[in-house]
Amino acid sequence: MAVSNRHLLQIEGMHPPQISSLLDLAESYVLLNRSGKTQRDLLRGRTLINLFFEDSTRTRTSFELAGKRLGADVINMSVSTSSVNKGETLLDTAATLNAMMCDLLVVRHSQSGAPNLLAQKVDAAVINAGDGTHEHPTQALLDALTIRRRRGRLEGLKIAICGDVLHSRVARSNIHLLSAMGSRVRVVGPPTLIPAECERLGVEVFHDMAQGLRDCDVVMALRLQRERMTGGQVPSAREYFRFYGLDFEKLSHAKPDALVMHPGPMNRGVEIDSAVADDPVRSVIKEQVEMGVAVRMAVLDVLARANRRNV
Ligand code: CP
């Protein structure tokens, strides 16, 4: 996988065959999940530690579920009650967990690059569960799996990623993955929330939703990340919704059967209208969550096989 075969740190640098084979494996886990069966032999005797320095509902829970379904011992480390509060550094915390023979370390951190740093210091396989504004690789994989299951392919699809692209690690991972797989990616948002690097990454940039969504197969709304904003990058939630909130009027510019996606958590009435988010035909938001478990099972499977500890 990216950087080395031992860790999953980012989508950038991953090759299409690697991505396809992970999605194929995840596909088999979708069926296993639905059947209610587990494969407890696969990670029996392996320890997975969830180390989340930022809040999470979907990612942390689905890694826990994925690990347990494959037979791992799963520990959710509560950072808020850990020795991090006594001043222990990230690297010392990781070294401590390493000494406990952790096999798989799932890390979310507010600093871009934190999982890459840990990967150089620990024996465990490190999985990036979202680092700052850098990447969220398993989110892009689960998004791709959702689209591929609905449309049968990724190649040639026109996909709009809308809203706060500047602060979005989800957008960055999706741009890398979807572009590598031959989708035609465009970003749509106010100039203050579109990073300069976008055009270098080969995506088209739009500041108007009607133009940006025209004839799109997939429309992905992003959460407005006020917690990462330093200045007045958006006027008010109401004003933002008027121009960039995904409602049925704006969605009407996309293809009539365009899929609606959102990585969650959603700010209803800010970047997406509730009626669109809950539309049973167009919205695949709940399916994204389901695919998250399957994708994380596939990632744990591949990394556990690649990281057999010598005992
Ligand atoms: N999409 C996502 O990363 O959600 P959580 O923050 O709930 O994990």
Residues whose N, C-alpha, C, O or C-beta is under 5 A from the ligand:
A	BS01	CP	D55 S56 T57 R58 T59 R60 P263 G264 P265
